[in-house]
């Protein structure tokens, strides 16, 4: 059984109500492109703002992940990026006023 793709308002990629972010996720495009289309429709006398408001009222918000579901998406410890900044060895003694070759 295949899962059906559904249109939701985005909960993580939103500027106002998540309509453009949700459309972008559904169409698998950049949300900025969808936002630009809505702005262009609105500025050219088109129904951009009316469509946005109607979709804001009709399209449901995406279901939020529970803590248990988010914990499943945590990468294993091996894939965590480690710092690549070299740390000098702690060779200095308590007499930090003198250079190392004089100690």
HUQUIHU-V238652 format. One record per pair of residues at least 4 apart in sequence whose C-alpha atoms are under 8 Angstrom apart, sorted by the first residue. I is the first residue (numbers start at 0). GAP is how many residues later the second one is. Records with the same first field share a line. If there is no record, write none. Layout:
BEGIN
I: GAP  GAP
END
This chain:
BEGIN
4: 21
5: 20
6: 15  16  19  52  53
7: 11  14  15  18  51  52  53  54
8: 8  9  10  11  12  13  14  47  50  51  52  53
9: 4  7  8  9  10  11  12  15  51  52
10: 7  50  51  53
11: 6
12: 5  8  9  18
13: 4  5  6  7
16: 39
17: 4  38  43
18: 4  33  36  37  40
19: 4  11  14  15
20: 4  10  13
21: 4
22: 4  8  11
23: 4  5  6  7  10
24: 4  6
28: 4  5
29: 4
30: 4
31: 4
32: 4
33: 4
34: 4
35: 4
36: 4
37: 4  10  11  14
38: 4  9
39: 4  8
40: 4  5  6  7  8
41: 4  5  6  7
46: 4
47: 4
48: 4
49: 4
50: 4
51: 4
52: 4
53: 4
54: 4
55: 4
64: 4  5
65: 4
66: 4
67: 4
68: 4
69: 4
74: 4  5
75: 4
91: 4  8
94: 8
97: 4  5
98: 4
END
